[in-house]
Amino acid sequence: MTRPNINSVTSGEELKRWYWLKAELVTYCKQAGISYLGAKFDILERIALALDEGISKTKSPVSPAKSNSKPNSKFDWHSAVLSPETIITDSYKNSQNARRFFIQHCGEQFHFSIPFMQFMKANCGKTLQDAIHEWKRLDQQNKDKNFKREIPAGNQYNQYIRDFFADNPELSIKEARHFWQLKRSLPLGRHVYERSDLDLR
């Protein structure tokens, strides 16, 4: 079977049988007037619901959700003088000013990683000293050869590649990607690694 064009899918069940890039789902939502905000599988479920309820591209469009979470703080992360006692506000930005501060206190190896940025977003009210401790903790964690970062549920590719190499350490990334391409072309819903994938040659 060949994966259909997403615009020709008529039911949520059919939609969820196939692998879609998030970009494809977002494009579909923009064309159909459906909210495209959120994680990949949230968007997928939203489109599936719209298809099953008969929402077409020309009738009953669902307007994209608007964020009502405007920052309350007026603190300017681009120009304010920062110190370890500075409170993290809901207006926090990964500015060059913040980067210079963290390089000064964490070292030249400092960089804005996704886990660190998530910490900054989720910890309004804590101080930059807390942020320094968190960055150093994450840095040490990343140096642990046995540490494996949790992969978000929507990132099927990264999970597949990790599981593929755990089962086939002698094979190459080129081979892993080859089997991923074969697997994602099948109508399976969530595409996870299985040893039988090696028979897809």
MARBA-3410 file (N, C-alpha, C, O; in Angstrom, 1 decimal):
201
0.8,-1.2,0.0,0.0,0.0,0.0,0.9,1.3,0.0,1.9,1.3,0.6 ~ 0.4,2.3,-0.7,1.1,3.5,-0.7,0.4,4.6,0.1,-0.8,4.7,0.1 ~ 1.2,5.3,0.9,0.6,6.3,1.8,-0.2,7.3,0.9,0.3,7.8,0.0 ~ -1.4,7.6,1.3,-2.2,8.5,0.5,-1.8,10.0,0.8,-1.1,10.3,1.7 ~ -2.2,10.9,-0.1,-2.1,12.3,0.1,-3.0,12.7,1.3,-4.1,12.2,1.4
-2.4,13.4,2.2,-3.2,13.7,3.5,-4.5,14.4,3.2,-5.5,14.3,3.9 ~ -4.6,15.1,2.0,-5.8,15.8,1.7,-6.9,14.9,1.2,-8.1,15.2,1.1 ~ -6.5,13.6,0.9,-7.5,12.7,0.4,-8.0,11.7,1.5,-8.9,10.9,1.3 ~ -7.5,11.9,2.7,-7.9,11.0,3.9,-9.2,11.5,4.4,-9.5,12.7,4.5 ~ -10.1,10.6,4.6,-11.5,11.0,5.0,-12.0,10.6,6.4,-13.1,10.9,6.8
-11.1,9.9,7.1,-11.5,9.4,8.5,-10.3,9.5,9.4,-9.1,9.4,9.0 ~ -10.6,9.6,10.7,-9.5,9.7,11.7,-8.8,8.4,11.7,-7.6,8.4,11.9 ~ -9.5,7.3,11.6,-8.9,5.9,11.6,-7.8,5.8,10.5,-6.7,5.3,10.8 ~ -8.2,6.2,9.3,-7.2,6.1,8.2,-6.1,7.1,8.4,-4.9,6.7,8.1 ~ -6.3,8.3,8.9,-5.2,9.2,9.2,-4.2,8.6,10.1,-3.0,8.8,9.9
-4.7,8.0,11.2,-3.8,7.5,12.2,-3.1,6.2,11.9,-2.3,5.7,12.6 ~ -3.4,5.6,10.7,-2.7,4.4,10.3,-1.3,4.8,9.7,-0.4,3.9,9.7 ~ -1.1,6.0,9.3,0.1,6.4,8.5,1.0,7.3,9.3,0.6,8.0,10.3 ~ 2.3,7.3,8.9,3.2,8.2,9.5,3.2,9.6,8.8,3.3,9.7,7.6 ~ 3.1,10.7,9.6,3.1,12.0,9.1,4.1,12.9,9.8,4.3,12.8,11.0
4.8,13.7,9.0,5.6,14.7,9.6,4.8,15.8,10.3,3.7,16.0,9.9 ~ 5.3,16.3,11.4,4.5,17.4,12.0,4.2,18.5,11.1,3.2,19.1,11.1 ~ 5.2,18.8,10.2,5.0,19.9,9.3,3.9,19.7,8.3,3.2,20.6,8.0 ~ 3.6,18.4,8.0,2.5,18.1,7.1,1.2,18.3,7.8,0.2,18.8,7.2 ~ 1.2,17.9,9.1,-0.1,18.1,9.9,-0.4,19.6,10.1,-1.5,20.0,10.0
0.7,20.3,10.4,0.5,21.8,10.6,0.0,22.4,9.3,-0.9,23.3,9.4 ~ 0.6,22.1,8.2,0.1,22.6,6.9,-1.4,22.3,6.6,-2.1,23.2,6.2 ~ -1.7,21.1,6.9,-3.1,20.6,6.7,-4.0,21.5,7.6,-5.1,22.0,7.2 ~ -3.6,21.7,8.9,-4.5,22.5,9.8,-4.6,23.9,9.3,-5.7,24.5,9.4 ~ -3.6,24.5,8.9,-3.6,25.9,8.4,-4.6,26.0,7.2,-5.4,27.0,7.1
-4.6,25.0,6.3,-5.5,25.0,5.2,-6.9,24.8,5.6,-7.9,25.3,5.0 ~ -7.1,24.0,6.6,-8.5,23.6,7.0,-9.0,24.5,8.1,-10.2,24.4,8.5 ~ -8.2,25.4,8.6,-8.7,26.3,9.7,-8.8,25.6,11.0,-9.7,26.0,11.9 ~ -8.0,24.6,11.3,-7.9,23.9,12.5,-6.7,24.3,13.3,-5.7,24.6,12.8 ~ -6.8,24.4,14.6,-5.7,24.8,15.5,-4.5,23.9,15.3,-4.7,22.6,15.3
-3.4,24.5,15.0,-2.1,23.7,14.8,-1.1,23.8,15.9,0.0,23.4,15.7 ~ -1.6,24.3,17.1,-0.7,24.4,18.2,-0.6,23.1,19.0,-1.5,22.3,19.0 ~ 0.5,22.9,19.7,0.7,21.7,20.5,1.7,20.7,19.9,2.3,20.9,18.9 ~ 1.8,19.6,20.6,2.7,18.5,20.2,2.1,17.8,19.0,0.9,17.9,18.7 ~ 2.9,17.0,18.3,2.5,16.4,17.1,1.3,15.5,17.2,0.4,15.6,16.4
1.3,14.6,18.3,0.1,13.7,18.4,-1.1,14.4,18.9,-2.2,14.0,18.6 ~ -1.0,15.6,19.5,-2.1,16.4,19.8,-2.8,16.9,18.6,-4.0,16.9,18.4 ~ -1.9,17.4,17.6,-2.4,17.9,16.3,-3.1,16.7,15.5,-4.1,16.9,14.9 ~ -2.4,15.6,15.6,-3.0,14.4,14.9,-4.4,14.1,15.4,-5.3,13.8,14.6 ~ -4.5,14.0,16.7,-5.8,13.7,17.3,-6.9,14.8,16.9,-8.0,14.5,16.7
-6.4,16.0,16.8,-7.3,17.1,16.5,-7.9,17.0,15.1,-9.0,17.2,14.8 ~ -7.0,16.6,14.2,-7.4,16.5,12.8,-8.3,15.3,12.6,-9.3,15.3,11.9 ~ -7.9,14.2,13.3,-8.8,13.0,13.3,-10.2,13.2,13.8,-11.1,12.8,13.2 ~ -10.3,14.0,14.8,-11.6,14.4,15.4,-12.4,15.2,14.4,-13.6,15.0,14.2 ~ -11.7,16.2,13.7,-12.3,17.0,12.8,-12.8,16.2,11.6,-13.9,16.4,11.1
-12.0,15.2,11.1,-12.4,14.4,10.0,-13.7,13.5,10.4,-14.6,13.4,9.6 ~ -13.7,13.0,11.6,-14.8,12.1,12.0,-16.0,12.9,12.3,-17.1,12.3,12.2 ~ -15.9,14.2,12.6,-17.1,15.0,12.9,-17.6,15.7,11.6,-18.5,16.5,11.7 ~ -16.9,15.5,10.5,-17.3,16.0,9.3,-16.9,17.5,9.0,-17.6,18.2,8.2 ~ -15.9,18.0,9.7,-15.5,19.3,9.5,-14.6,19.4,8.3,-13.5,18.8,8.2
-15.1,20.1,7.3,-14.3,20.2,6.0,-13.5,21.5,5.9,-13.5,22.3,6.9 ~ -12.8,21.6,4.8,-12.0,22.8,4.6,-12.9,24.0,4.4,-12.4,25.2,4.4 ~ -14.1,23.8,4.1,-15.0,24.9,3.7,-16.1,25.2,4.7,-16.8,26.2,4.7 ~ -16.3,24.3,5.7,-17.4,24.4,6.7,-16.8,24.3,8.1,-15.9,23.5,8.4 ~ -17.4,25.1,9.0,-17.1,25.0,10.4,-15.7,25.0,10.7,-15.2,24.1,11.5
-14.9,25.9,10.2,-13.4,25.9,10.6,-13.2,26.2,12.1,-14.0,26.9,12.7 ~ -12.2,25.6,12.6,-11.8,25.8,14.0,-10.7,26.8,14.0,-9.6,26.4,13.5 ~ -10.8,28.0,14.5,-9.8,29.0,14.5,-8.6,28.5,15.3,-8.8,28.0,16.4 ~ -7.4,28.8,14.9,-6.2,28.5,15.7,-6.3,29.2,17.0,-6.7,30.3,17.1 ~ -5.9,28.4,18.0,-6.0,28.9,19.4,-5.0,30.1,19.6,-3.9,30.0,19.1
-5.4,31.1,20.3,-4.6,32.2,20.6,-4.0,32.1,22.0,-4.8,31.8,22.9 ~ -2.8,32.4,22.1,-2.2,32.4,23.4,-2.6,33.6,24.3,-2.6,34.8,23.8 ~ -3.1,33.4,25.5,-3.5,34.5,26.3,-2.5,34.6,27.5,-2.8,35.2,28.5 ~ -1.3,34.0,27.4,-0.4,34.0,28.5,0.7,35.0,28.2,1.9,34.7,28.1 ~ 0.3,36.3,28.1,1.3,37.4,28.0,2.1,37.6,29.3,1.5,37.5,30.3
3.4,37.8,29.1,4.2,38.0,30.4,3.7,39.1,31.2,3.3,40.2,30.7 ~ 3.7,38.9,32.5,3.3,40.0,33.4,4.4,40.9,33.8,4.3,42.1,34.1 ~ 5.6,40.3,33.8,6.8,41.0,34.2,7.3,42.0,33.1,7.2,41.7,31.9 ~ 7.8,43.1,33.5,8.4,44.1,32.6,9.9,44.0,32.6,10.6,44.8,32.0 ~ 10.5,43.0,33.3,11.9,42.9,33.4,12.5,42.7,32.0,12.1,41.8,31.3
13.6,43.5,31.7,14.2,43.4,30.4,15.4,42.5,30.4,16.5,43.0,30.9 ~ 15.3,41.3,29.9,16.4,40.4,29.9,17.5,40.7,28.8,18.5,40.1,28.8 ~ 17.2,41.7,28.0,18.2,42.1,27.0,19.2,43.1,27.5,20.3,43.2,27.1 ~ 18.8,43.9,28.5,19.7,45.0,29.0,19.9,45.1,30.5,20.8,45.8,30.9 ~ 19.1,44.4,31.3,19.2,44.5,32.7,20.5,43.9,33.2,21.0,43.0,32.6
21.0,44.5,34.3,22.2,43.9,35.0,21.8,42.7,35.7,20.9,42.7,36.5 ~ 22.4,41.6,35.4,22.0,40.3,36.0,23.0,39.8,37.1,24.2,40.1,37.0 ~ 22.5,39.2,38.1,23.3,38.7,39.2,22.7,37.3,39.6,21.6,37.0,39.2 ~ 23.5,36.5,40.4,22.9,35.2,40.8,21.6,35.4,41.6,20.8,34.5,41.7 ~ 21.4,36.6,42.2,20.1,36.8,42.9,19.0,37.2,42.1,17.8,37.4,42.6
19.2,37.5,40.8,18.1,37.9,39.9,17.0,36.8,39.8,17.3,35.7,39.6 ~ 15.8,37.3,40.0,14.6,36.3,39.9,14.3,36.0,38.5,14.2,36.9,37.6 ~ 14.0,34.8,38.2,13.6,34.3,36.9,12.1,34.8,36.7,11.3,34.4,37.5 ~ 11.8,35.6,35.7,10.5,36.1,35.5,9.8,35.4,34.3,10.4,34.6,33.5 ~ 8.5,35.6,34.1,7.8,35.0,33.0,8.1,35.7,31.7,7.6,35.3,30.6
8.9,36.8,31.8,9.3,37.5,30.5,10.7,37.0,30.1,11.3,37.6,29.2 ~ 11.2,35.9,30.7,12.6,35.5,30.5,12.8,35.2,29.0,12.0,34.6,28.3 ~ 14.0,35.7,28.5,14.4,35.5,27.1,15.9,35.0,27.1,16.7,35.4,27.9 ~ 16.1,34.1,26.1,17.5,33.6,26.0,18.3,34.7,25.2,18.7,34.5,24.1 ~ 18.5,35.8,25.8,19.2,36.9,25.2,20.7,36.8,25.2,21.2,36.0,26.0
21.4,37.6,24.5,22.8,37.7,24.5,23.3,38.1,25.9,24.3,37.7,26.4 ~ 22.5,38.9,26.6,22.8,39.4,27.9,22.8,38.2,28.9,23.7,38.1,29.7 ~ 21.7,37.4,28.7,21.7,36.2,29.6,22.8,35.2,29.2,23.3,34.6,30.1 ~ 23.1,35.0,28.0,24.2,34.2,27.6,25.5,34.6,28.2,26.2,33.7,28.7 ~ 25.8,35.9,28.1,27.0,36.4,28.7,27.1,36.1,30.2,28.1,35.7,30.8
25.9,36.2,30.9,25.9,36.0,32.3,26.2,34.5,32.6,27.0,34.2,33.5 ~ 25.6,33.6,31.9,25.8,32.2,32.1,27.2,31.7,31.7,27.7,30.8,32.4 ~ 27.8,32.3,30.7,29.1,31.9,30.4,30.1,32.4,31.5,31.0,31.6,31.8 ~ 29.8,33.5,32.1,30.6,34.0,33.2,30.5,33.1,34.4,31.5,32.9,35.1 ~ 29.4,32.5,34.6,29.2,31.7,35.8,29.3,30.1,35.6,29.4,29.4,36.5
29.1,29.7,34.3,29.1,28.3,34.0,30.3,27.9,33.2,30.7,26.7,33.1 ~ 31.0,28.9,32.6,32.2,28.6,31.8,31.9,28.7,30.3,30.7,28.8,29.9 ~ 32.9,28.7,29.5,32.8,28.9,28.0,32.0,27.8,27.4,31.5,28.0,26.2 ~ 31.9,26.7,28.0,31.2,25.6,27.4,29.7,25.7,27.5,28.9,24.9,27.0 ~ 29.2,26.8,28.1,27.8,27.0,28.3,27.1,27.1,27.0,27.6,27.7,26.0
25.9,26.5,26.9,25.0,26.7,25.7,23.6,26.5,26.2,23.3,25.8,27.2 ~ 22.6,27.0,25.4,21.2,26.9,25.7,20.7,25.5,25.2,20.3,25.4,24.0 ~ 20.6,24.5,26.1,20.1,23.2,25.7,18.6,23.2,25.9,18.0,24.1,26.6 ~ 17.9,22.3,25.3,16.4,22.2,25.4,16.0,22.0,26.9,15.1,22.7,27.4 ~ 16.6,21.0,27.6,16.3,20.8,29.0,16.5,22.0,29.9,15.7,22.3,30.8
17.6,22.8,29.6,17.8,24.0,30.4,16.8,25.1,30.1,16.3,25.7,31.0 ~ 16.4,25.2,28.8,15.4,26.2,28.4,14.1,25.9,29.0,13.3,26.7,29.4 ~ 13.8,24.6,29.1,12.5,24.1,29.8,12.5,24.5,31.2,11.5,24.8,31.8 ~ 13.7,24.3,31.9,13.9,24.7,33.3,13.6,26.2,33.5,12.8,26.5,34.4 ~ 14.1,27.0,32.6,13.9,28.4,32.8,12.5,28.8,32.6,12.0,29.7,33.3
11.8,28.2,31.7,10.4,28.5,31.4,9.5,28.0,32.6,8.5,28.7,32.8 ~ 9.9,26.9,33.2,9.0,26.3,34.2,9.3,26.8,35.6,8.6,26.3,36.6 ~ 10.3,27.6,35.8,10.7,28.0,37.2,10.8,29.5,37.5,11.7,30.0,38.1 ~ 9.7,30.1,37.1,9.6,31.6,37.5,9.6,31.6,39.0,8.9,30.8,39.7 ~ 10.3,32.6,39.5,10.3,32.8,41.0,11.6,32.3,41.6,12.0,32.7,42.6
12.3,31.4,40.9,13.6,30.9,41.3,14.6,31.9,40.9,14.3,32.9,40.1 ~ 15.9,31.8,41.3,16.9,32.7,41.0,17.8,32.2,39.9,17.8,31.0,39.6 ~ 18.7,33.1,39.4,19.7,32.7,38.4,20.7,31.8,39.0,21.4,31.0,38.3 ~ 20.9,31.9,40.4,21.8,30.9,41.0,21.2,29.5,40.9,22.0,28.6,40.7 ~ 19.9,29.4,41.1,19.2,28.1,40.9,19.5,27.6,39.4,19.7,26.4,39.2
19.4,28.5,38.5,19.6,28.2,37.1,21.1,27.7,36.8,21.3,26.8,36.1 ~ 22.0,28.4,37.5,23.4,28.0,37.4,23.6,26.5,37.9,24.2,25.7,37.2 ~ 23.0,26.2,39.0,23.1,24.9,39.6,22.5,23.9,38.6,23.0,22.8,38.4 ~ 21.3,24.2,38.1,20.6,23.3,37.1,21.5,23.1,35.9,21.6,21.9,35.4 ~ 22.1,24.1,35.3,22.9,23.9,34.1,24.1,23.0,34.4,24.4,22.1,33.6
24.7,23.2,35.5,25.9,22.4,35.9,25.4,20.9,36.1,26.2,20.0,35.8 ~ 24.2,20.7,36.7,23.7,19.4,36.9,23.5,18.7,35.6,23.8,17.5,35.4 ~ 22.8,19.4,34.7,22.6,18.9,33.4,23.8,18.5,32.6,23.9,17.5,31.9 ~ 24.8,19.4,32.8,26.1,19.2,32.1,26.8,17.9,32.6,27.3,17.2,31.8 ~ 26.8,17.7,33.9,27.3,16.5,34.5,26.6,15.3,34.0,27.1,14.2,33.7
25.3,15.4,34.0,24.4,14.3,33.5,24.7,13.9,32.1,24.8,12.7,31.8 ~ 25.0,14.9,31.2,25.3,14.6,29.8,26.6,13.9,29.7,26.9,13.3,28.7 ~ 27.5,14.1,30.6,28.9,13.5,30.6,28.8,12.1,31.0,29.8,11.3,30.8 ~ 27.7,11.6,31.6,27.6,10.2,32.0,27.3,9.4,30.8,26.2,9.5,30.2 ~ 28.2,8.5,30.4,28.0,7.7,29.2,26.8,6.8,29.3,26.3,6.3,28.3
26.3,6.5,30.5,25.2,5.6,30.7,23.8,6.4,30.7,22.8,5.8,30.7 ~ 23.9,7.7,30.6,22.7,8.5,30.7,22.0,8.5,29.3,22.7,8.8,28.3 ~ 20.7,8.3,29.3,20.0,8.4,28.0,18.8,9.4,28.3,18.0,9.2,29.1 ~ 18.8,10.5,27.5,17.8,11.5,27.6,16.5,10.9,27.2,16.4,10.2,26.2 ~ 15.4,11.3,27.9,14.1,10.8,27.5,13.7,11.5,26.2,13.9,12.7,26.0
13.2,10.7,25.3,12.8,11.1,23.9,11.3,11.4,24.0,10.5,10.6,24.3 ~ 10.8,12.6,23.6,9.4,13.0,23.5,8.6,11.9,22.7,9.1,11.4,21.7 ~ 7.4,11.7,23.1,6.6,10.7,22.4,6.4,10.9,21.0,6.3,10.0,20.2 ~ 6.3,12.2,20.6,6.1,12.6,19.2,7.3,12.3,18.3,7.2,12.4,17.1 ~ 8.5,12.2,18.9,9.7,12.0,18.1,10.0,10.5,17.8,10.8,9.9,18.4
9.2,10.0,16.9,9.3,8.6,16.6,10.6,8.2,15.9,11.1,7.1,16.1 ~ 11.1,9.1,15.1,12.4,8.9,14.4,13.5,8.6,15.4,14.2,7.6,15.3 ~ 13.7,9.6,16.3,14.8,9.4,17.3,14.7,8.2,18.1,15.7,7.5,18.4 ~ 13.4,7.9,18.6,13.2,6.6,19.4,13.5,5.4,18.5,14.1,4.5,19.0 ~ 13.1,5.4,17.3,13.4,4.3,16.4,14.9,4.0,16.2,15.4,2.9,16.4
15.6,5.1,16.0,17.1,5.0,15.8,17.8,4.5,17.0,18.7,3.7,16.9 ~ 17.4,5.0,18.2,18.0,4.6,19.5,17.7,3.1,19.7,18.6,2.3,20.0 ~ 16.5,2.6,19.5,16.1,1.2,19.7,16.8,0.3,18.6,17.1,-0.8,18.9 ~ 16.9,0.8,17.4,17.5,0.1,16.4,19.0,-0.2,16.7,19.4,-1.4,16.6 ~ 19.7,0.8,17.2,21.1,0.6,17.5,21.3,-0.3,18.8,22.3,-1.0,19.0
20.3,-0.2,19.7,20.4,-1.0,20.9,20.3,-2.5,20.5,20.9,-3.3,21.2 ~ 19.6,-2.8,19.5,19.4,-4.2,19.0,20.5,-4.6,17.9,20.7,-5.7,17.8 ~ 21.0,-3.6,17.2,21.9,-3.8,16.1,23.1,-2.9,16.2,23.3,-2.1,15.3 ~ 23.9,-3.0,17.2,25.1,-2.1,17.4,26.1,-2.2,16.3,26.9,-1.2,16.1 ~ 26.1,-3.2,15.5,27.1,-3.4,14.5,26.7,-2.8,13.2,27.6,-2.7,12.3
25.5,-2.3,13.1,25.0,-1.7,11.8,25.3,-0.2,11.8,25.6,0.4,12.8 ~ 25.1,0.4,10.6,25.5,1.8,10.5,24.2,2.7,10.5,23.1,2.2,10.5 ~ 24.5,4.0,10.7,23.4,4.9,10.7,22.7,4.9,9.4,21.4,5.2,9.3 ~ 23.4,4.7,8.3,22.8,4.6,7.0,21.8,3.5,6.9,20.7,3.6,6.3 ~ 22.1,2.4,7.5,21.2,1.2,7.5,20.0,1.5,8.4,18.9,1.1,8.1
20.3,2.1,9.5,19.2,2.4,10.5,18.2,3.3,9.8,17.0,3.1,9.9 ~ 18.7,4.3,9.1,17.8,5.3,8.4,17.0,4.5,7.2,15.9,4.8,6.9 ~ 17.7,3.6,6.6,17.0,2.8,5.5,15.8,2.1,6.0,14.8,2.1,5.5 ~ 16.0,1.4,7.2,14.9,0.6,7.7,13.8,1.5,8.3,12.6,1.2,8.3 ~ 14.2,2.7,8.8,13.2,3.7,9.3,12.3,4.1,8.1,11.1,4.2,8.2
13.0,4.4,7.0,12.2,4.8,5.8,11.2,3.7,5.4,10.1,4.0,5.0 ~ 11.7,2.5,5.4,10.8,1.4,5.1,9.6,1.2,6.1,8.5,1.0,5.7 ~ 9.9,1.4,7.3,8.9,1.2,8.4,7.9,2.3,8.3,6.7,2.1,8.5 ~ 8.3,3.5,8.1,7.4,4.7,8.2,6.5,4.7,7.0,5.5,5.4,7.0 ~ 6.8,3.9,5.9,5.9,3.9,4.8,4.8,2.9,4.9,3.9,2.8,4.1
4.8,2.2,6.1,3.7,1.2,6.3,2.6,1.8,7.2,2.8,2.7,8.0 ~ 1.3,1.3,7.0,0.2,1.9,7.7,0.0,1.2,9.1,-0.8,0.3,9.3 ~ 0.9,1.7,10.0,1.0,1.0,11.3,0.6,1.9,12.5,0.5,1.5,13.6 ~ 0.3,3.2,12.2,0.0,4.1,13.4,1.3,4.6,14.0,2.0,5.3,13.3 ~ 1.6,4.2,15.2,2.9,4.6,15.8,3.9,3.6,15.3,3.8,2.4,15.4
5.0,4.1,14.8,6.0,3.3,14.1,7.2,3.1,15.1,8.0,4.0,15.3 ~ 7.3,1.9,15.7,8.4,1.6,16.6,9.2,0.5,16.1,8.8,-0.3,15.2 ~ 10.5,0.4,16.5,11.4,-0.6,16.1,11.0,-2.0,16.5,10.6,-2.2,17.7 ~ 11.1,-3.0,15.6,10.9,-4.4,15.9,12.0,-5.1,15.2,12.4,-4.7,14.1 ~ 12.5,-6.2,15.7,13.6,-7.0,15.1,13.1,-7.4,13.7,14.0,-7.6,12.8
11.9,-7.7,13.5,11.4,-8.1,12.2,11.5,-7.1,11.1,11.4,-7.4,10.0 ~ 11.8,-5.8,11.5,12.0,-4.8,10.5,13.2,-5.1,9.6,13.2,-4.7,8.4 ~ 14.1,-5.9,10.1,15.3,-6.3,9.2,14.8,-7.2,8.1,15.6,-7.4,7.1 ~ 13.6,-7.7,8.1,13.1,-8.5,7.0,12.4,-7.6,5.9,12.0,-8.1,4.9 ~ 12.4,-6.3,6.2,11.7,-5.4,5.2,12.6,-5.1,4.0,12.2,-4.4,3.1
13.8,-5.6,4.0,14.8,-5.3,2.9,14.2,-5.4,1.6,14.8,-5.2,0.6
END
